[in-house]
């Protein structure tokens, strides 16, 4: 058994999953299957294998199905539900709402339920605990319209949507910056979001506010595989790749 990490892992599983079309007509995105196993189960089992024993899962869309799924399985972890049935809180609001559940850990690792990869989360969590930073945003050199913007010292300074030309800045616009794609995985000190109001809001917007006074850092990753499973064609690509991988 892997050693326990002093980190709570939060799986963001409350989304509507509209990009998956017919696959989410009667179930939440978290229970859409990849090679015969729900995305949520892939995520939970990966976290447990890497030493995480405290897991928070937020729920909204078809929430009872997720709660029933957790109840019917005997995962080797303490799993708590952050209930958003009354109001979908978006990525930032969901984390703020769940903050009281992080009190027994120094650090929180947030993982989108529709991301699957072989990133070494165990080592990254320990490295983050040992660092002086307030948050690490795991980033990649990957093509996407939405990019996070960082200074040469890896501090977050902005966000850009290349499709519509929209920028958001921590301060005024910045002349030189590095563009990175967000991986859907991030780490932060467990009380980092405690002062924010629990309302629907984007976690990127919250990080841009925090970056005025906190160390919000890009942590590049280069996994052998990383898939965003938000669309049916992306699921098929991941299924084909993983079937070819040695077990």
C-alpha positions in Angstrom: 0.0 0.0 0.0 1.3 3.5 -0.9 2.1 5.8 2.1 -0.7 8.2 3.0 -0.2 11.8 1.8 -1.1 14.7 3.9 -3.4 15.9 1.1 -7.1 15.9 0.4 -7.9 15.1 -3.2 -11.0 16.8 -4.6 -12.7 15.4 -7.8 -14.8 18.0 -9.7 -17.7 15.8 -10.7 -20.7 18.3 -10.6 -20.6 19.4 -14.2 -23.5 18.9 -16.7 -21.4 17.1 -19.2 -23.2 18.7 -22.2 -20.3 18.2 -24.5 -20.8 14.5 -24.2 -24.2 14.8 -25.7 -26.3 11.6 -25.6 -23.9 10.0 -23.2 -25.1 12.2 -20.4 -28.8 12.1 -21.1 -29.5 9.7 -18.3 -26.3 9.8 -16.2 -23.7 12.3 -14.9 -20.4 12.8 -16.8 -18.6 11.1 -13.9 -20.4 7.8 -14.6 -19.7 7.8 -18.4 -17.6 4.7 -19.0 -14.1 4.5 -20.4 -13.2 0.9 -21.4 -16.0 -0.5 -19.2 -15.3 1.6 -16.1 -16.8 4.9 -15.1 -14.6 8.0 -15.3 -15.1 8.6 -11.6 -13.9 5.1 -10.7 -10.8 5.6 -12.9 -10.1 8.8 -11.0 -10.7 7.4 -7.5 -8.6 4.3 -8.1 -5.7 6.3 -9.5 -5.7 8.7 -6.5 -5.8 5.8 -4.0 -3.0 4.0 -5.9 -0.9 7.2 -5.5 -1.4 7.4 -1.7 -4.5 9.6 -1.3 -6.8 8.4 1.4 -9.1 11.5 1.8 -11.2 12.4 -1.2 -14.0 15.0 -1.7 -16.4 14.7 -4.6 -18.8 17.5 -5.5 -22.1 16.6 -7.1 -25.0 18.3 -8.9 -26.1 16.7 -12.1 -27.7 13.2 -11.4 -26.2 13.6 -8.0 -28.0 10.6 -6.5 -26.4 8.3 -9.1 -22.9 9.4 -7.9 -23.8 9.0 -4.3 -25.3 5.6 -4.9 -22.1 4.6 -6.8 -19.9 5.6 -3.9 -22.1 3.8 -1.4 -22.0 0.6 -3.5 -18.3 0.5 -3.7 -15.8 -0.1 -1.0 -12.9 2.2 -1.9 -9.9 2.2 0.4 -10.4 5.9 1.3 -12.5 8.3 3.3 -14.9 9.8 0.7 -17.0 12.9 1.4 -19.6 14.5 -0.8 -19.8 18.3 -1.3 -23.5 18.7 -2.2 -24.3 21.2 -4.9 -27.7 19.9 -5.7 -29.4 23.2 -5.0 -27.0 25.3 -7.1 -24.2 24.4 -9.5 -21.2 26.3 -8.2 -18.7 26.1 -11.1 -15.1 25.2 -10.6 -14.2 28.0 -8.2 -17.4 28.1 -6.2 -17.3 24.4 -5.8 -13.9 24.5 -4.2 -14.9 27.4 -1.9 -18.0 25.5 -0.8 -15.9 22.4 -0.1 -13.2 24.3 1.9 -14.5 23.2 5.3 -13.9 19.6 4.3 -10.2 20.3 3.8 -9.4 21.2 7.4 -7.6 17.9 8.2 -5.0 18.3 5.4 -2.2 20.8 4.7 -2.8 20.7 0.9 -5.6 20.0 -1.6 -5.2 18.4 -5.0 -8.0 19.1 -7.4 -8.6 16.8 -10.3 -11.3 17.2 -13.0 -13.2 13.9 -13.3 -12.9 14.0 -17.1 -9.1 14.0 -17.1 -7.1 10.8 -17.2 -3.3 10.7 -17.2 -0.2 9.0 -15.8 1.0 12.1 -14.0 2.9 11.3 -10.8 0.5 13.0 -8.3 2.2 11.5 -5.3 5.6 13.0 -6.0 4.1 16.4 -7.1 2.0 16.6 -3.9 5.1 16.0 -1.7 7.1 18.5 -3.7 4.4 21.1 -3.3 4.1 20.5 0.5 7.9 21.1 0.7 7.7 24.3 -1.4 7.0 27.9 -0.3 4.3 28.3 -3.0 0.6 28.9 -2.4 -0.7 27.0 -5.5 0.7 25.0 -8.4 -1.3 24.9 -11.7 -0.1 21.8 -13.6 0.5 23.0 -17.2 1.5 21.7 -20.6 2.7 22.9 -23.9 -0.5 21.9 -25.7 -2.6 23.5 -28.3 -5.8 25.0 -26.9 -7.7 28.3 -27.4 -7.6 29.0 -23.7 -4.1 29.7 -22.2 -2.8 30.7 -18.8 -0.1 33.4 -18.9 3.0 33.4 -16.7 6.0 35.6 -16.1 9.5 34.1 -16.6 9.5 33.2 -12.9 6.4 31.1 -13.5 4.0 33.4 -11.5 0.5 33.6 -12.9 -0.2 37.0 -14.5 -3.2 36.4 -16.8 -5.5 34.3 -19.0 -6.1 34.5 -22.7 -8.8 33.2 -25.0 -7.2 33.0 -28.4 -10.5 32.3 -30.2 -12.0 35.7 -29.3 -8.9 37.7 -28.3 -10.1 38.2 -24.7 -7.5 38.7 -22.0 -7.8 38.8 -18.2 -4.9 40.2 -16.3 -3.8 40.1 -12.6 -2.6 43.7 -13.0 -2.5 45.8 -16.1 -1.6 44.1 -19.4 1.9 42.6 -19.3 4.4 42.9 -22.2 6.3 39.6 -22.0 4.7 36.3 -20.9 4.7 32.5 -21.5 1.5 30.8 -22.5 0.7 27.4 -21.0 -2.3 25.1 -21.2 -4.0 24.2 -18.0 -4.1 20.4 -17.3 -7.2 20.3 -15.1 -5.1 19.4 -12.1 -3.9 21.8 -9.4 -2.6 21.9 -5.9 -3.1 24.6 -3.2 -2.8 25.2 0.6 -6.0 24.0 2.2 -7.1 27.5 3.4 -6.2 29.4 0.2 -9.9 30.0 -0.8 -11.3 30.4 2.7 -12.0 34.1 2.4 -14.0 33.9 -0.8 -17.8 33.8 -1.0 -19.4 30.4 -1.9 -21.1 31.4 -5.1 -20.9 30.2 -8.7 -17.5 31.4 -10.1 -14.5 30.1 -12.1 -11.5 28.9 -10.3 -9.3 30.7 -12.9 -10.9 34.0 -12.0 -10.2 33.2 -8.3 -6.5 32.4 -9.0 -6.2 35.7 -10.9 -7.4 37.5 -7.9 -5.1 35.6 -5.5 -2.1 36.1 -7.7 -1.9 39.8 -6.7 -0.6 38.7 -3.3 0.1 34.9 -3.5 2.5 32.7 -5.3 0.4 31.0 -7.9 2.9 29.1 -10.0 3.0 27.1 -13.3 4.3 23.6 -12.7 5.0 22.0 -16.1 4.2 18.3 -16.6 5.1 15.9 -19.4 3.2 12.7 -18.8 3.3 9.8 -21.2 -0.5 10.2 -21.7 -3.0 12.9 -20.7 -6.6 13.0 -22.1 -9.4 15.5 -21.7 -12.5 13.3 -22.0 -15.1 16.0 -22.4 -16.2 15.0 -25.9 -17.3 11.6 -27.4 -14.4 11.6 -29.9 -11.9 12.2 -27.1 -13.3 9.2 -25.2 -12.8 7.1 -28.3 -9.2 8.3 -28.7 -8.4 7.5 -25.0 -10.1 4.1 -25.2 -7.9 3.1 -28.3 -4.7 4.4 -26.7 -5.3 2.6 -23.3 -6.2 -0.7 -24.9 -2.8 -0.7 -26.6 -1.0 0.1 -23.3 0.5 -2.8 -21.3 -1.5 -3.5 -18.2 
